[in-house]
Amino acid sequence: MQLLRNYHYVAAMLLFCIGLYTVIMRRNIIKKLIGLNIMETAVFFFYISLGYLDGGIAPIRVGGADPSRMVNPIPQALILTGIVVAVSVTALALALVILLYRQYGTLDVDRLFRDEGEAEAGEGKGEAA
Amino acid sequence: MGAYRHFPILMITLPLLGAVFMPLMGYLRAKWVPWTAALPLAASSVLGVLLIGKIPAEGYLGYHLGNWEPPWGIEIRVDFMGLFLMLIVCGITLLSMVYSRRYIAAEVSEGRQTAYYTLFLLMSGAMLGFTATGDIFNLFVFMEILALSSYALVAITGNRNAVRAAFKYLLMGAPSSIMVLLAIGFLYSATGTLNMADLSRRIAESGYTEVLIVSYILFVIGFGVKAALFPLHMWLPDAHSIAPSPISALLSGLLVEVSAFAILRISFSVFTSGAENLIGGTMDAAGIFAAAAVLFGGIMAVLQKDLKMMIAYSTISHIGYIFLGITAMTAEGITGAMYHMLDHGLAKACLFLCAGSFIYVKGYRRIEDLKGAWRQMPWTCFAFALAALSVVGIPPTAGFISKWYLILGNIEGGNYLYVVILLAGSILAAVYCFRVIIYMFFLPGKEGAWEGEFKDAAPSMLSPVWILSLGTLFFGVFSYLVIPSLLKAAEFLL
């Protein structure tokens, strides 16, 4: 019953798990990034639902507003920072994806990392400054 | 009350401010960038040194940002261990920065050098903030600045392997950051506060045990990825060996350690009251992984052909050492872990910078190519050997002192198996370190490889290397300057 009442937490955790599954199991790196964003969204959703109040009002004290009906603003403020971080991570990751695609010509993880062992063995002084 | 109250926040903001001005500097006077980038780090180091003795082992220095009282505002809280780690961070970042000037001019293309120094300063400032902050959400923010700048720095040369290593690092690092954010959300939902000191008071009152268990485990996994605790280490060997050498020194000498320190703080200054069983159980589990890390890292290091790859695997092994000290949960163990952070930071930074010098001067990366290297680069070779002795733990070096306390701590905690594993790890370290030393000094080189006139690295590259390697010797001989206070601070923490 408690689980049903807190259905928003359940939804957030389901989303989180879907995102984590996508990051781990998908072979396409763009899909991995989408999974990463789903994970992030799940956490944002969790935070926002923490501060949610049915019929709540903005937390501004004017003209005797009732403090017990005010929405908690802290999770929203925190998640604003979280969104900025998430955008930066996604931007950097996409930049790396572009570079990877230019140099390897593929977005498939298995093919990207297939020659890893050989590349390390073959990298002698050629790559050095 | 004195001016020194403001030092911790200045130590954090100076490098961050420097990072803001770097692009402008690059636009106006690109030649001055390496010099001006070292200034904020030097200033932070000076402020840090001035703080020595101002913070007692049992106390802390609190700073309220914007003069908002702690439970509501963000607090910077530097205790003795925090200051100890901040000084290590300042010292090693400054020395790597001095080393960077020549190395980066050769390795990184002209258009990216300003970006390199900007990211370097961002990373240094974030590490200092990460160590000092007393607010758990602030911890997340600094962790993300640190992580983002380090992903970008691994990829800065832009060649195939570097981009791939950075992407692998990001694919493991970003989900771990999200886990930490979720863990903070759980903690906030259970207690309604974000200040670490306030959290530790309220956790016992809250009574939401299940939420706390999930939150704590998410913290350990999240920071465990950043600290590269076995089996979450997969990103480390590539990222550490392919990054430019000064960045390898930072990643290996500092980043993994501040992450381990974050686990230490979360375990012992946040989840203290009412969660002893939870911490004890998790620490037992982490101890098993740490022991596996010591052996796995050591064995893999022995098998490597590439010098930087070998040092990177050795880092995995040494992270195991630091964690074995933390998981012993005794004052001696934690002292050993903290001292190992110092020793490992100095020695690993020195080894990576030496490896960088070999690449810079001769272009050799493979261990085989180092046969007979002392004939042309004696100074670099001797510094490498001294730091390698500290990695093994030979008596007059700092490595011996830290391993001594790690073993004492584990005997105290009754984990005799871990004592054996710590010793086995040292034997493995001896195998992979002495192999390189023997190659350098006692084997004849390949035809024409190391012949010709004396050709060591430039003074601006040699002096940081030598300061680091003499540092391992200094802190081995004069360990009594730090150890008693660390022991007291560790007892206070437990």
Interface residues (C-beta under 8 A of the other chain):
Chain A: F16 L20 V23 I29 K32 L36 M39 E40 V43 F46 Y47 L50 I74 P75 L78 T81 G82 V85 S88 V89 L92 A93 L96 V97 L99 L100 Q103 Y104 L112 F113 E116 A119 E120 A121 E123 G124 K125 E127 A128 A129
Chain B: Y103 A106 E107 F137 V141 E144 L148 Y151 A152 A155 G158 N159 R160 N161 V163 R164 A166 F167 K168 L170 L171 A174 P175 S177 I178 L181 L182 G185 Y188 S189 L194 D238 K305 D306 M309 I359 Y360 K362 G363 Y364 R365 R366 D369
